Amino acid sequence: MEPNPIEPAPGERALLDRVPLDRAWQRGRTSFAARVGRLREKSFQILQCALAAGVAWFIAADLLGNEITFFATIDAVVSLGK
């Protein structure tokens, strides 16, 4: 029986299966590094929004006595939006 030219040999099949996994692994590490870089770049803005929302909630709830403070926090985040 002749080998099928379309179907790779058993040893070659493992190599062919491994190549896409290696590419996916490399792409995953690269994209992870890019995500961490973006997080570091935006960390000040994230902290600024979190603090603004917390201060707005504190002012609305504790100082002004408002029971529904949702809009105060949203307004603080929206006003910082860039």
Summary of the structure (lengths in Angstrom):
residues: 82
radius of gyration: 26.8
end to end distance: 68.6
largest distance: 87.4
contacts: 164
relative contact order: 0.08
helix: 79%
strand: 0%
